[in-house]
Amino acid sequence: MAFFLDDILLAPVQGLVWIAEQIQEQADKERMDEEGVKRQLTELYMLLETGQISEEEFERQEEELVDRLEAIEAYHKSRGSL
């Protein structure tokens, strides 16, 4: 009976923990999405080519995206998945 009561009382906390884990997992997937970063780079080049962003803005965003790609590559290498 005590275990059943504990389960009932802890269910909301366990639910919140599960939701937090799911959010973290999705954030990690998005952060480590190499193809997504490459798509963003392609879009960035298109914006520069069409004059929709300045050279300075392009360089700033390009540097951020290249840094993300390098971090993703290092992560995969450290896990031996490349």
PDB file of N, CA, C and O in Angstrom:
ATOM      1  N   MET A   1       0.820  -1.194   0.000  1.00  0.00           N
ATOM      2  CA  MET A   1       0.000   0.000   0.000  1.00  0.00           C
ATOM      3  C   MET A   1       0.869   1.266   0.000  1.00  0.00           C
ATOM      4  O   MET A   1       0.554   2.249  -0.669  1.00  0.00           O
ATOM      5  N   ALA A   2       1.970   1.219   0.765  1.00  0.00           N
ATOM      6  CA  ALA A   2       2.843   2.393   0.849  1.00  0.00           C
ATOM      7  C   ALA A   2       3.496   2.683  -0.500  1.00  0.00           C
ATOM      8  O   ALA A   2       3.666   3.843  -0.875  1.00  0.00           O
ATOM      9  N   PHE A   3       3.859   1.633  -1.222  1.00  0.00           N
ATOM     10  CA  PHE A   3       4.486   1.838  -2.530  1.00  0.00           C
ATOM     11  C   PHE A   3       3.499   2.449  -3.517  1.00  0.00           C
ATOM     12  O   PHE A   3       3.880   3.297  -4.324  1.00  0.00           O
ATOM     13  N   PHE A   4       2.268   2.042  -3.467  1.00  0.00           N
ATOM     14  CA  PHE A   4       1.241   2.571  -4.347  1.00  0.00           C
ATOM     15  C   PHE A   4       1.031   4.057  -4.062  1.00  0.00           C
ATOM     16  O   PHE A   4       0.903   4.858  -4.989  1.00  0.00           O
ATOM     17  N   LEU A   5       0.998   4.420  -2.798  1.00  0.00           N
ATOM     18  CA  LEU A   5       0.835   5.816  -2.408  1.00  0.00           C
ATOM     19  C   LEU A   5       2.039   6.637  -2.859  1.00  0.00           C
ATOM     20  O   LEU A   5       1.880   7.760  -3.338  1.00  0.00           O
ATOM     21  N   ASP A   6       3.241   6.083  -2.709  1.00  0.00           N
ATOM     22  CA  ASP A   6       4.449   6.769  -3.190  1.00  0.00           C
ATOM     23  C   ASP A   6       4.371   6.996  -4.689  1.00  0.00           C
ATOM     24  O   ASP A   6       4.710   8.077  -5.171  1.00  0.00           O
ATOM     25  N   ASP A   7       3.925   5.985  -5.436  1.00  0.00           N
ATOM     26  CA  ASP A   7       3.804   6.122  -6.889  1.00  0.00           C
ATOM     27  C   ASP A   7       2.835   7.236  -7.253  1.00  0.00           C
ATOM     28  O   ASP A   7       3.105   8.021  -8.162  1.00  0.00           O
ATOM     29  N   ILE A   8       1.723   7.309  -6.561  1.00  0.00           N
ATOM     30  CA  ILE A   8       0.725   8.349  -6.836  1.00  0.00           C
ATOM     31  C   ILE A   8       1.293   9.728  -6.531  1.00  0.00           C
ATOM     32  O   ILE A   8       1.112  10.664  -7.310  1.00  0.00           O
ATOM     33  N   LEU A   9       1.974   9.853  -5.413  1.00  0.00           N
ATOM     34  CA  LEU A   9       2.512  11.153  -5.016  1.00  0.00           C
ATOM     35  C   LEU A   9       3.677  11.599  -5.892  1.00  0.00           C
ATOM     36  O   LEU A   9       3.857  12.795  -6.124  1.00  0.00           O
ATOM     37  N   LEU A  10       4.468  10.646  -6.380  1.00  0.00           N
ATOM     38  CA  LEU A  10       5.637  10.990  -7.192  1.00  0.00           C
ATOM     39  C   LEU A  10       5.343  11.079  -8.682  1.00  0.00           C
ATOM     40  O   LEU A  10       6.195  11.532  -9.446  1.00  0.00           O
ATOM     41  N   ALA A  11       4.175  10.665  -9.107  1.00  0.00           N
ATOM     42  CA  ALA A  11       3.848  10.652 -10.538  1.00  0.00           C
ATOM     43  C   ALA A  11       4.022  12.019 -11.195  1.00  0.00           C
ATOM     44  O   ALA A  11       4.607  12.087 -12.276  1.00  0.00           O
ATOM     45  N   PRO A  12       3.539  13.117 -10.594  1.00  0.00           N
ATOM     46  CA  PRO A  12       3.746  14.424 -11.249  1.00  0.00           C
ATOM     47  C   PRO A  12       5.226  14.777 -11.409  1.00  0.00           C
ATOM     48  O   PRO A  12       5.624  15.330 -12.433  1.00  0.00           O
ATOM     49  N   VAL A  13       6.026  14.463 -10.415  1.00  0.00           N
ATOM     50  CA  VAL A  13       7.460  14.753 -10.485  1.00  0.00           C
ATOM     51  C   VAL A  13       8.112  13.896 -11.563  1.00  0.00           C
ATOM     52  O   VAL A  13       8.921  14.390 -12.349  1.00  0.00           O
ATOM     53  N   GLN A  14       7.766  12.632 -11.599  1.00  0.00           N
ATOM     54  CA  GLN A  14       8.320  11.737 -12.619  1.00  0.00           C
ATOM     55  C   GLN A  14       7.905  12.187 -14.015  1.00  0.00           C
ATOM     56  O   GLN A  14       8.684  12.095 -14.964  1.00  0.00           O
ATOM     57  N   GLY A  15       6.681  12.671 -14.132  1.00  0.00           N
ATOM     58  CA  GLY A  15       6.215  13.185 -15.418  1.00  0.00           C
ATOM     59  C   GLY A  15       7.011  14.396 -15.862  1.00  0.00           C
ATOM     60  O   GLY A  15       7.373  14.509 -17.033  1.00  0.00           O
ATOM     61  N   LEU A  16       7.288  15.303 -14.936  1.00  0.00           N
ATOM     62  CA  LEU A  16       8.085  16.488 -15.264  1.00  0.00           C
ATOM     63  C   LEU A  16       9.508  16.110 -15.640  1.00  0.00           C
ATOM     64  O   LEU A  16      10.087  16.693 -16.558  1.00  0.00           O
ATOM     65  N   VAL A  17      10.068  15.147 -14.943  1.00  0.00           N
ATOM     66  CA  VAL A  17      11.422  14.685 -15.261  1.00  0.00           C
ATOM     67  C   VAL A  17      11.440  14.083 -16.664  1.00  0.00           C
ATOM     68  O   VAL A  17      12.361  14.342 -17.439  1.00  0.00           O
ATOM     69  N   TRP A  18      10.438  13.290 -16.990  1.00  0.00           N
ATOM     70  CA  TRP A  18      10.364  12.677 -18.317  1.00  0.00           C
ATOM     71  C   TRP A  18      10.264  13.752 -19.393  1.00  0.00           C
ATOM     72  O   TRP A  18      10.942  13.674 -20.417  1.00  0.00           O
ATOM     73  N   ILE A  19       9.422  14.755 -19.162  1.00  0.00           N
ATOM     74  CA  ILE A  19       9.272  15.848 -20.134  1.00  0.00           C
ATOM     75  C   ILE A  19      10.594  16.586 -20.302  1.00  0.00           C
ATOM     76  O   ILE A  19      10.991  16.895 -21.425  1.00  0.00           O
ATOM     77  N   ALA A  20      11.278  16.870 -19.198  1.00  0.00           N
ATOM     78  CA  ALA A  20      12.571  17.559 -19.272  1.00  0.00           C
ATOM     79  C   ALA A  20      13.585  16.735 -20.055  1.00  0.00           C
ATOM     80  O   ALA A  20      14.359  17.289 -20.835  1.00  0.00           O
ATOM     81  N   GLU A  21      13.589  15.424 -19.858  1.00  0.00           N
ATOM     82  CA  GLU A  21      14.506  14.555 -20.595  1.00  0.00           C
ATOM     83  C   GLU A  21      14.191  14.570 -22.087  1.00  0.00           C
ATOM     84  O   GLU A  21      15.102  14.573 -22.915  1.00  0.00           O
ATOM     85  N   GLN A  22      12.912  14.580 -22.429  1.00  0.00           N
ATOM     86  CA  GLN A  22      12.523  14.608 -23.838  1.00  0.00           C
ATOM     87  C   GLN A  22      12.933  15.923 -24.493  1.00  0.00           C
ATOM     88  O   GLN A  22      13.400  15.938 -25.632  1.00  0.00           O
ATOM     89  N   ILE A  23      12.758  17.015 -23.774  1.00  0.00           N
ATOM     90  CA  ILE A  23      13.154  18.327 -24.299  1.00  0.00           C
ATOM     91  C   ILE A  23      14.667  18.371 -24.499  1.00  0.00           C
ATOM     92  O   ILE A  23      15.147  18.861 -25.521  1.00  0.00           O
ATOM     93  N   GLN A  24      15.412  17.864 -23.530  1.00  0.00           N
ATOM     94  CA  GLN A  24      16.875  17.837 -23.638  1.00  0.00           C
ATOM     95  C   GLN A  24      17.321  16.985 -24.812  1.00  0.00           C
ATOM     96  O   GLN A  24      18.228  17.367 -25.552  1.00  0.00           O
ATOM     97  N   GLU A  25      16.691  15.836 -24.985  1.00  0.00           N
ATOM     98  CA  GLU A  25      17.038  14.946 -26.095  1.00  0.00           C
ATOM     99  C   GLU A  25      16.787  15.625 -27.441  1.00  0.00           C
ATOM    100  O   GLU A  25      17.612  15.536 -28.350  1.00  0.00           O
ATOM    101  N   GLN A  26      15.643  16.304 -27.564  1.00  0.00           N
ATOM    102  CA  GLN A  26      15.323  16.992 -28.819  1.00  0.00           C
ATOM    103  C   GLN A  26      16.293  18.146 -29.064  1.00  0.00           C
ATOM    104  O   GLN A  26      16.726  18.362 -30.196  1.00  0.00           O
ATOM    105  N   ALA A  27      16.633  18.881 -28.021  1.00  0.00           N
ATOM    106  CA  ALA A  27      17.584  19.985 -28.162  1.00  0.00           C
ATOM    107  C   ALA A  27      18.945  19.474 -28.605  1.00  0.00           C
ATOM    108  O   ALA A  27      19.597  20.093 -29.446  1.00  0.00           O
ATOM    109  N   ASP A  28      19.381  18.346 -28.046  1.00  0.00           N
ATOM    110  CA  ASP A  28      20.657  17.750 -28.447  1.00  0.00           C
ATOM    111  C   ASP A  28      20.625  17.323 -29.909  1.00  0.00           C
ATOM    112  O   ASP A  28      21.600  17.516 -30.635  1.00  0.00           O
ATOM    113  N   LYS A  29      19.511  16.744 -30.342  1.00  0.00           N
ATOM    114  CA  LYS A  29      19.392  16.328 -31.742  1.00  0.00           C
ATOM    115  C   LYS A  29      19.500  17.533 -32.666  1.00  0.00           C
ATOM    116  O   LYS A  29      20.200  17.484 -33.678  1.00  0.00           O
ATOM    117  N   GLU A  30      18.809  18.613 -32.319  1.00  0.00           N
ATOM    118  CA  GLU A  30      18.843  19.805 -33.157  1.00  0.00           C
ATOM    119  C   GLU A  30      20.226  20.453 -33.151  1.00  0.00           C
ATOM    120  O   GLU A  30      20.701  20.936 -34.179  1.00  0.00           O
ATOM    121  N   ARG A  31      20.858  20.457 -31.992  1.00  0.00           N
ATOM    122  CA  ARG A  31      22.187  21.063 -31.869  1.00  0.00           C
ATOM    123  C   ARG A  31      23.227  20.275 -32.653  1.00  0.00           C
ATOM    124  O   ARG A  31      24.187  20.853 -33.163  1.00  0.00           O
ATOM    125  N   MET A  32      23.046  18.971 -32.753  1.00  0.00           N
ATOM    126  CA  MET A  32      23.999  18.105 -33.435  1.00  0.00           C
ATOM    127  C   MET A  32      23.547  17.722 -34.849  1.00  0.00           C
ATOM    128  O   MET A  32      24.048  16.754 -35.421  1.00  0.00           O
ATOM    129  N   ASP A  33      22.610  18.477 -35.407  1.00  0.00           N
ATOM    130  CA  ASP A  33      22.086  18.190 -36.745  1.00  0.00           C
ATOM    131  C   ASP A  33      22.994  18.818 -37.803  1.00  0.00           C
ATOM    132  O   ASP A  33      22.827  19.979 -38.175  1.00  0.00           O
ATOM    133  N   GLU A  34      23.942  18.038 -38.270  1.00  0.00           N
ATOM    134  CA  GLU A  34      24.913  18.527 -39.249  1.00  0.00           C
ATOM    135  C   GLU A  34      24.231  18.971 -40.542  1.00  0.00           C
ATOM    136  O   GLU A  34      24.585  20.005 -41.108  1.00  0.00           O
ATOM    137  N   GLU A  35      23.273  18.207 -40.999  1.00  0.00           N
ATOM    138  CA  GLU A  35      22.571  18.561 -42.239  1.00  0.00           C
ATOM    139  C   GLU A  35      21.795  19.865 -42.086  1.00  0.00           C
ATOM    140  O   GLU A  35      21.720  20.663 -43.021  1.00  0.00           O
ATOM    141  N   GLY A  36      21.225  20.077 -40.918  1.00  0.00           N
ATOM    142  CA  GLY A  36      20.494  21.323 -40.660  1.00  0.00           C
ATOM    143  C   GLY A  36      21.415  22.527 -40.724  1.00  0.00           C
ATOM    144  O   GLY A  36      21.050  23.565 -41.277  1.00  0.00           O
ATOM    145  N   VAL A  37      22.602  22.394 -40.163  1.00  0.00           N
ATOM    146  CA  VAL A  37      23.573  23.495 -40.186  1.00  0.00           C
ATOM    147  C   VAL A  37      24.024  23.741 -41.622  1.00  0.00           C
ATOM    148  O   VAL A  37      24.195  24.890 -42.030  1.00  0.00           O
ATOM    149  N   LYS A  38      24.217  22.679 -42.385  1.00  0.00           N
ATOM    150  CA  LYS A  38      24.613  22.848 -43.794  1.00  0.00           C
ATOM    151  C   LYS A  38      23.513  23.543 -44.583  1.00  0.00           C
ATOM    152  O   LYS A  38      23.795  24.369 -45.451  1.00  0.00           O
ATOM    153  N   ARG A  39      22.259  23.211 -44.285  1.00  0.00           N
ATOM    154  CA  ARG A  39      21.141  23.901 -44.951  1.00  0.00           C
ATOM    155  C   ARG A  39      21.148  25.387 -44.603  1.00  0.00           C
ATOM    156  O   ARG A  39      20.921  26.238 -45.463  1.00  0.00           O
ATOM    157  N   GLN A  40      21.411  25.686 -43.336  1.00  0.00           N
ATOM    158  CA  GLN A  40      21.468  27.084 -42.922  1.00  0.00           C
ATOM    159  C   GLN A  40      22.595  27.820 -43.634  1.00  0.00           C
ATOM    160  O   GLN A  40      22.436  28.979 -44.014  1.00  0.00           O
ATOM    161  N   LEU A  41      23.721  27.161 -43.816  1.00  0.00           N
ATOM    162  CA  LEU A  41      24.839  27.776 -44.549  1.00  0.00           C
ATOM    163  C   LEU A  41      24.449  28.057 -45.996  1.00  0.00           C
ATOM    164  O   LEU A  41      24.747  29.123 -46.534  1.00  0.00           O
ATOM    165  N   THR A  42      23.783  27.095 -46.616  1.00  0.00           N
ATOM    166  CA  THR A  42      23.326  27.274 -47.995  1.00  0.00           C
ATOM    167  C   THR A  42      22.369  28.461 -48.096  1.00  0.00           C
ATOM    168  O   THR A  42      22.482  29.283 -49.005  1.00  0.00           O
ATOM    169  N   GLU A  43      21.433  28.541 -47.162  1.00  0.00           N
ATOM    170  CA  GLU A  43      20.485  29.659 -47.145  1.00  0.00           C
ATOM    171  C   GLU A  43      21.210  30.976 -46.933  1.00  0.00           C
ATOM    172  O   GLU A  43      20.854  31.993 -47.527  1.00  0.00           O
ATOM    173  N   LEU A  44      22.230  30.954 -46.082  1.00  0.00           N
ATOM    174  CA  LEU A  44      23.001  32.162 -45.819  1.00  0.00           C
ATOM    175  C   LEU A  44      23.716  32.647 -47.077  1.00  0.00           C
ATOM    176  O   LEU A  44      23.733  33.842 -47.370  1.00  0.00           O
ATOM    177  N   TYR A  45      24.309  31.703 -47.821  1.00  0.00           N
ATOM    178  CA  TYR A  45      24.960  32.078 -49.081  1.00  0.00           C
ATOM    179  C   TYR A  45      23.954  32.664 -50.064  1.00  0.00           C
ATOM    180  O   TYR A  45      24.270  33.613 -50.780  1.00  0.00           O
ATOM    181  N   MET A  46      22.754  32.110 -50.103  1.00  0.00           N
ATOM    182  CA  MET A  46      21.716  32.627 -50.996  1.00  0.00           C
ATOM    183  C   MET A  46      21.305  34.043 -50.590  1.00  0.00           C
ATOM    184  O   MET A  46      21.078  34.897 -51.448  1.00  0.00           O
ATOM    185  N   LEU A  47      21.211  34.287 -49.294  1.00  0.00           N
ATOM    186  CA  LEU A  47      20.871  35.629 -48.824  1.00  0.00           C
ATOM    187  C   LEU A  47      21.943  36.639 -49.222  1.00  0.00           C
ATOM    188  O   LEU A  47      21.630  37.768 -49.598  1.00  0.00           O
ATOM    189  N   LEU A  48      23.191  36.233 -49.140  1.00  0.00           N
ATOM    190  CA  LEU A  48      24.287  37.123 -49.544  1.00  0.00           C
ATOM    191  C   LEU A  48      24.241  37.370 -51.040  1.00  0.00           C
ATOM    192  O   LEU A  48      24.369  38.507 -51.494  1.00  0.00           O
ATOM    193  N   GLU A  49      24.058  36.300 -51.805  1.00  0.00           N
ATOM    194  CA  GLU A  49      24.024  36.428 -53.271  1.00  0.00           C
ATOM    195  C   GLU A  49      22.900  37.347 -53.747  1.00  0.00           C
ATOM    196  O   GLU A  49      23.063  38.079 -54.723  1.00  0.00           O
ATOM    197  N   THR A  50      21.779  37.307 -53.066  1.00  0.00           N
ATOM    198  CA  THR A  50      20.618  38.123 -53.474  1.00  0.00           C
ATOM    199  C   THR A  50      20.628  39.496 -52.821  1.00  0.00           C
ATOM    200  O   THR A  50      19.708  40.287 -53.032  1.00  0.00           O
ATOM    201  N   GLY A  51      21.658  39.792 -52.030  1.00  0.00           N
ATOM    202  CA  GLY A  51      21.786  41.109 -51.423  1.00  0.00           C
ATOM    203  C   GLY A  51      20.853  41.349 -50.248  1.00  0.00           C
ATOM    204  O   GLY A  51      20.629  42.496 -49.861  1.00  0.00           O
ATOM    205  N   GLN A  52      20.307  40.287 -49.678  1.00  0.00           N
ATOM    206  CA  GLN A  52      19.369  40.449 -48.563  1.00  0.00           C
ATOM    207  C   GLN A  52      20.069  40.653 -47.230  1.00  0.00           C
ATOM    208  O   GLN A  52      19.447  41.096 -46.264  1.00  0.00           O
ATOM    209  N   ILE A  53      21.379  40.330 -47.166  1.00  0.00           N
ATOM    210  CA  ILE A  53      22.156  40.609 -45.966  1.00  0.00           C
ATOM    211  C   ILE A  53      23.483  41.225 -46.382  1.00  0.00           C
ATOM    212  O   ILE A  53      23.943  41.051 -47.510  1.00  0.00           O
ATOM    213  N   SER A  54      24.081  41.943 -45.455  1.00  0.00           N
ATOM    214  CA  SER A  54      25.369  42.584 -45.739  1.00  0.00           C
ATOM    215  C   SER A  54      26.494  41.565 -45.622  1.00  0.00           C
ATOM    216  O   SER A  54      26.326  40.475 -45.075  1.00  0.00           O
ATOM    217  N   GLU A  55      27.633  41.953 -46.151  1.00  0.00           N
ATOM    218  CA  GLU A  55      28.829  41.111 -46.060  1.00  0.00           C
ATOM    219  C   GLU A  55      29.218  40.883 -44.604  1.00  0.00           C
ATOM    220  O   GLU A  55      29.617  39.782 -44.224  1.00  0.00           O
ATOM    221  N   GLU A  56      29.098  41.933 -43.792  1.00  0.00           N
ATOM    222  CA  GLU A  56      29.450  41.814 -42.373  1.00  0.00           C
ATOM    223  C   GLU A  56      28.530  40.820 -41.658  1.00  0.00           C
ATOM    224  O   GLU A  56      28.994  39.976 -40.891  1.00  0.00           O
ATOM    225  N   GLU A  57      27.225  40.929 -41.915  1.00  0.00           N
ATOM    226  CA  GLU A  57      26.268  40.015 -41.295  1.00  0.00           C
ATOM    227  C   GLU A  57      26.507  38.583 -41.776  1.00  0.00           C
ATOM    228  O   GLU A  57      26.423  37.632 -40.998  1.00  0.00           O
ATOM    229  N   PHE A  58      26.804  38.446 -43.060  1.00  0.00           N
ATOM    230  CA  PHE A  58      27.108  37.130 -43.604  1.00  0.00           C
ATOM    231  C   PHE A  58      28.299  36.511 -42.885  1.00  0.00           C
ATOM    232  O   PHE A  58      28.246  35.357 -42.460  1.00  0.00           O
ATOM    233  N   GLU A  59      29.367  37.278 -42.752  1.00  0.00           N
ATOM    234  CA  GLU A  59      30.576  36.765 -42.116  1.00  0.00           C
ATOM    235  C   GLU A  59      30.327  36.365 -40.665  1.00  0.00           C
ATOM    236  O   GLU A  59      30.843  35.348 -40.200  1.00  0.00           O
ATOM    237  N   ARG A  60      29.537  37.163 -39.951  1.00  0.00           N
ATOM    238  CA  ARG A  60      29.237  36.857 -38.553  1.00  0.00           C
ATOM    239  C   ARG A  60      28.463  35.544 -38.445  1.00  0.00           C
ATOM    240  O   ARG A  60      28.806  34.672 -37.646  1.00  0.00           O
ATOM    241  N   GLN A  61      27.411  35.417 -39.264  1.00  0.00           N
ATOM    242  CA  GLN A  61      26.596  34.206 -39.211  1.00  0.00           C
ATOM    243  C   GLN A  61      27.350  32.986 -39.735  1.00  0.00           C
ATOM    244  O   GLN A  61      27.208  31.882 -39.208  1.00  0.00           O
ATOM    245  N   GLU A  62      28.154  33.199 -40.779  1.00  0.00           N
ATOM    246  CA  GLU A  62      28.924  32.091 -41.328  1.00  0.00           C
ATOM    247  C   GLU A  62      29.899  31.548 -40.283  1.00  0.00           C
ATOM    248  O   GLU A  62      30.049  30.334 -40.142  1.00  0.00           O
ATOM    249  N   GLU A  63      30.555  32.438 -39.556  1.00  0.00           N
ATOM    250  CA  GLU A  63      31.499  32.013 -38.531  1.00  0.00           C
ATOM    251  C   GLU A  63      30.798  31.162 -37.460  1.00  0.00           C
ATOM    252  O   GLU A  63      31.326  30.140 -37.022  1.00  0.00           O
ATOM    253  N   GLU A  64      29.611  31.596 -37.051  1.00  0.00           N
ATOM    254  CA  GLU A  64      28.850  30.831 -36.048  1.00  0.00           C
ATOM    255  C   GLU A  64      28.494  29.434 -36.568  1.00  0.00           C
ATOM    256  O   GLU A  64      28.623  28.442 -35.850  1.00  0.00           O
ATOM    257  N   LEU A  65      28.045  29.373 -37.820  1.00  0.00           N
ATOM    258  CA  LEU A  65      27.643  28.087 -38.386  1.00  0.00           C
ATOM    259  C   LEU A  65      28.839  27.157 -38.596  1.00  0.00           C
ATOM    260  O   LEU A  65      28.739  25.954 -38.354  1.00  0.00           O
ATOM    261  N   VAL A  66      29.952  27.702 -39.038  1.00  0.00           N
ATOM    262  CA  VAL A  66      31.158  26.886 -39.229  1.00  0.00           C
ATOM    263  C   VAL A  66      31.645  26.374 -37.875  1.00  0.00           C
ATOM    264  O   VAL A  66      32.069  25.224 -37.760  1.00  0.00           O
ATOM    265  N   ASP A  67      31.585  27.217 -36.859  1.00  0.00           N
ATOM    266  CA  ASP A  67      31.959  26.775 -35.510  1.00  0.00           C
ATOM    267  C   ASP A  67      31.056  25.634 -35.046  1.00  0.00           C
ATOM    268  O   ASP A  67      31.527  24.676 -34.433  1.00  0.00           O
ATOM    269  N   ARG A  68      29.761  25.738 -35.339  1.00  0.00           N
ATOM    270  CA  ARG A  68      28.838  24.660 -34.969  1.00  0.00           C
ATOM    271  C   ARG A  68      29.168  23.375 -35.713  1.00  0.00           C
ATOM    272  O   ARG A  68      29.132  22.292 -35.128  1.00  0.00           O
ATOM    273  N   LEU A  69      29.490  23.486 -36.997  1.00  0.00           N
ATOM    274  CA  LEU A  69      29.856  22.294 -37.773  1.00  0.00           C
ATOM    275  C   LEU A  69      31.112  21.642 -37.200  1.00  0.00           C
ATOM    276  O   LEU A  69      31.186  20.418 -37.086  1.00  0.00           O
ATOM    277  N   GLU A  70      32.088  22.456 -36.843  1.00  0.00           N
ATOM    278  CA  GLU A  70      33.314  21.911 -36.263  1.00  0.00           C
ATOM    279  C   GLU A  70      33.035  21.235 -34.922  1.00  0.00           C
ATOM    280  O   GLU A  70      33.614  20.190 -34.622  1.00  0.00           O
ATOM    281  N   ALA A  71      32.165  21.817 -34.126  1.00  0.00           N
ATOM    282  CA  ALA A  71      31.810  21.221 -32.833  1.00  0.00           C
ATOM    283  C   ALA A  71      31.085  19.893 -33.039  1.00  0.00           C
ATOM    284  O   ALA A  71      31.321  18.931 -32.308  1.00  0.00           O
ATOM    285  N   ILE A  72      30.212  19.844 -34.026  1.00  0.00           N
ATOM    286  CA  ILE A  72      29.487  18.605 -34.327  1.00  0.00           C
ATOM    287  C   ILE A  72      30.465  17.526 -34.770  1.00  0.00           C
ATOM    288  O   ILE A  72      30.379  16.379 -34.330  1.00  0.00           O
ATOM    289  N   GLU A  73      31.390  17.899 -35.640  1.00  0.00           N
ATOM    290  CA  GLU A  73      32.385  16.949 -36.127  1.00  0.00           C
ATOM    291  C   GLU A  73      33.251  16.432 -34.982  1.00  0.00           C
ATOM    292  O   GLU A  73      33.527  15.235 -34.902  1.00  0.00           O
ATOM    293  N   ALA A  74      33.677  17.328 -34.101  1.00  0.00           N
ATOM    294  CA  ALA A  74      34.489  16.921 -32.952  1.00  0.00           C
ATOM    295  C   ALA A  74      33.699  15.991 -32.033  1.00  0.00           C
ATOM    296  O   ALA A  74      34.243  15.024 -31.499  1.00  0.00           O
ATOM    297  N   TYR A  75      32.430  16.284 -31.857  1.00  0.00           N
ATOM    298  CA  TYR A  75      31.572  15.441 -31.023  1.00  0.00           C
ATOM    299  C   TYR A  75      31.472  14.036 -31.595  1.00  0.00           C
ATOM    300  O   TYR A  75      31.599  13.046 -30.875  1.00  0.00           O
ATOM    301  N   HIS A  76      31.242  13.966 -32.894  1.00  0.00           N
ATOM    302  CA  HIS A  76      31.117  12.650 -33.537  1.00  0.00           C
ATOM    303  C   HIS A  76      32.445  11.889 -33.496  1.00  0.00           C
ATOM    304  O   HIS A  76      32.458  10.674 -33.301  1.00  0.00           O
ATOM    305  N   LYS A  77      33.532  12.583 -33.674  1.00  0.00           N
ATOM    306  CA  LYS A  77      34.841  11.931 -33.612  1.00  0.00           C
ATOM    307  C   LYS A  77      35.117  11.405 -32.208  1.00  0.00           C
ATOM    308  O   LYS A  77      35.672  10.320 -32.037  1.00  0.00           O
ATOM    309  N   SER A  78      34.724  12.184 -31.213  1.00  0.00           N
ATOM    310  CA  SER A  78      34.975  11.753 -29.825  1.00  0.00           C
ATOM    311  C   SER A  78      34.157  10.527 -29.468  1.00  0.00           C
ATOM    312  O   SER A  78      34.549   9.744 -28.603  1.00  0.00           O
ATOM    313  N   ARG A  79      33.023  10.358 -30.130  1.00  0.00           N
ATOM    314  CA  ARG A  79      32.179   9.197 -29.885  1.00  0.00           C
ATOM    315  C   ARG A  79      32.503   8.063 -30.838  1.00  0.00           C
ATOM    316  O   ARG A  79      31.940   6.974 -30.726  1.00  0.00           O
ATOM    317  N   GLY A  80      33.410   8.314 -31.777  1.00  0.00           N
ATOM    318  CA  GLY A  80      33.806   7.287 -32.732  1.00  0.00           C
ATOM    319  C   GLY A  80      32.730   6.969 -33.742  1.00  0.00           C
ATOM    320  O   GLY A  80      32.677   5.857 -34.266  1.00  0.00           O
ATOM    321  N   SER A  81      31.853   7.953 -34.027  1.00  0.00           N
ATOM    322  CA  SER A  81      30.745   7.673 -34.941  1.00  0.00           C
ATOM    323  C   SER A  81      30.965   8.232 -36.336  1.00  0.00           C
ATOM    324  O   SER A  81      30.028   8.267 -37.133  1.00  0.00           O
ATOM    325  N   LEU A  82      32.173   8.669 -36.652  1.00  0.00           N
ATOM    326  CA  LEU A  82      32.455   9.121 -38.023  1.00  0.00           C
ATOM    327  C   LEU A  82      33.336   8.137 -38.723  1.00  0.00           C
ATOM    328  O   LEU A  82      33.685   8.339 -39.886  1.00  0.00           O
TER     329      LEU A  82
END
